[in-house]
Amino acid sequence: MTNNTLNLSDKAVLVQLSRKRMRTSYRDDEVEGNIRFQYNDESLTAFAHIFQNKINPNNPVRKALQQYDAVYALNKSHTSESHIRGMRILPSNKVFDHMEMMNKAMEQVAKQVPDLVDRWDELVNHDMRCRGSRARLQDYPTVHQVPDMFKFDLRILPLPSHDAMPLNLSPEVRGMLQDSIESAVADVETNVRADLLKRMLQPIQKAVERLAVPVGQKGTRFHGDALVNNLRDAVQQAKDLNISDDPDVQALANQLSSALEAHMPSGDALKHSQTGRDKAKDELQAILDKMGI
């Protein structure tokens, strides 16, 4: 066990973001029974959905839910995987900025809730009309349930540490607890490393596929800015979240950063230049080859 691993609790914290998302689907027993009878298959199920864009576009409930989900995604993109269910890892020096960013995002969702509450009966009735004769009032949450379905609980917790160990332990129990702590922190380090490598390798693989499409090929759309931005984001995340200074993560981030600077200064250049696409693709493929992918 390296000192770096043992000191990981000084470099990072656990982040727990809990939420209670509004249920937007339910089992339709009548339709399910008809389908099972028709196909003679008891394993078949049928679900109905409420506040769906396909039949009720631009409804404010769906917009609020999308923004609600975006807060969860925001937290995930700025933290790393851990081995602890429901917990993610954040560098200690990012706590203040992370809390500020998350609070702002959560407040944007909270601002929409009073309007939803005021208009709830109207919104439900409109959605029922869009869905047709099978829509039922009991399929929807009541107005009193709405506020709780857009709430978050964000907590920052310490990683396991020897310093937090109780003093009145027998040597045997203390030794078992020390082993457990070291194992837990080592698992964190392993999960962060795997997560950050994956975050870089996946957009590299997707970029290679997109760059292989010839310039001007009919029936295809090339989003160069999105491609480049995804790669840049992956590099930045790796640099920000590499809490154990893993050399493989550092090396891959440096290689990808160099490739971006040399061959992908902008998405617009890739969009119109076949030579640019070919050079960028070859450079990214070389990175994958080094990683054995």
Residue pairs with C-beta under 8 A, 6 or more apart in sequence:
1 182
1 186
4 244
4 245
5 182
5 185
5 186
5 189
5 244
6 162
6 182
6 185
8 159
8 185
8 188
8 189
8 243
8 244
9 158
9 159
9 160
9 161
9 163
9 185
10 92
10 161
11 91
11 92
11 243
11 244
12 89
12 90
12 91
12 92
12 159
12 188
12 243
13 89
13 90
13 92
13 95
13 156
13 157
13 158
13 159
14 82
14 84
14 87
14 88
14 89
14 90
14 156
14 157
14 158
14 159
15 75
15 79
15 87
15 88
15 89
15 90
15 98
15 154
15 155
15 156
15 157
16 86
16 87
16 88
16 153
16 154
16 155
16 157
17 72
17 75
17 88
17 102
17 152
17 153
17 154
17 155
18 86
18 152
18 153
18 154
18 155
19 68
19 72
19 151
19 152
19 153
20 148
20 149
20 151
21 65
21 68
21 69
21 149
22 61
22 65
22 141
22 146
22 149
22 150
23 141
24 49
24 50
24 51
24 52
24 65
25 47
25 48
25 49
25 50
26 47
26 48
26 50
26 139
27 45
27 46
27 47
27 48
28 46
28 47
28 48
28 134
31 46
31 48
31 134
32 44
32 45
32 46
35 44
35 46
36 42
36 44
48 131
48 134
48 139
50 127
50 131
50 139
50 140
51 59
51 61
51 62
51 65
51 123
51 127
52 62
53 59
53 62
55 130
55 131
56 62
56 126
56 127
56 130
56 131
59 123
59 126
59 127
60 112
60 115
60 116
60 119
60 123
61 116
61 123
61 127
63 112
64 109
64 112
64 113
64 116
64 150
67 108
67 109
67 112
68 109
68 150
70 105
71 102
71 105
71 106
71 109
71 152
74 101
74 102
74 105
75 88
75 102
75 154
76 88
77 233
77 237
78 90
78 94
78 98
78 101
78 237
78 240
78 241
79 88
79 89
79 90
79 98
79 241
80 88
80 89
80 90
80 191
80 192
80 195
80 196
80 241
80 243
81 88
81 89
81 191
81 192
81 194
81 195
82 88
82 89
82 187
82 188
82 191
82 192
83 184
83 187
83 188
83 190
83 191
84 184
84 188
87 157
89 159
89 188
89 191
89 192
89 241
89 243
90 98
90 156
90 241
91 240
91 241
91 243
94 240
95 156
99 154
99 156
102 154
103 154
106 152
106 154
109 150
109 152
110 150
112 150
113 146
113 147
113 150
116 123
116 146
116 150
117 143
117 146
117 147
120 143
120 146
121 143
124 137
124 140
127 135
127 140
128 135
128 136
128 137
128 140
129 135
141 149
158 164
159 185
159 188
160 180
160 181
160 184
160 185
161 181
162 178
162 181
165 174
165 177
165 178
165 181
169 177
189 243
189 244
189 246
192 241
192 242
192 243
192 244
192 246
193 244
193 246
193 248
193 249
195 241
196 237
196 238
196 241
196 242
196 246
196 249
197 248
197 249
197 252
199 234
199 237
199 238
200 234
200 235
200 238
200 252
200 253
200 256
201 252
201 288
201 291
201 293
203 227
203 230
203 231
203 233
203 234
204 231
204 234
204 256
204 284
204 287
204 288
205 288
205 293
206 227
206 230
207 227
207 230
207 231
207 280
207 281
207 284
208 281
208 284
208 285
208 288
210 222
210 223
210 227
211 227
211 270
211 277
211 278
211 280
211 281
211 284
212 281
213 220
213 222
214 274
215 222
215 271
215 272
215 273
215 274
215 277
222 270
222 271
223 267
224 266
224 267
224 268
224 269
224 270
224 271
225 266
225 267
225 268
226 267
227 264
227 267
227 270
228 260
228 264
228 266
228 267
228 270
229 267
231 256
231 260
231 264
232 260
234 256
235 253
235 256
235 257
235 260
238 249
238 250
238 252
238 253
239 253
242 249
242 250
242 253
252 287
252 291
255 287
255 290
256 287
259 280
259 283
259 284
259 287
262 283
263 276
263 279
263 280
263 283
264 270
264 276
264 280
269 276
270 276
270 277
270 280
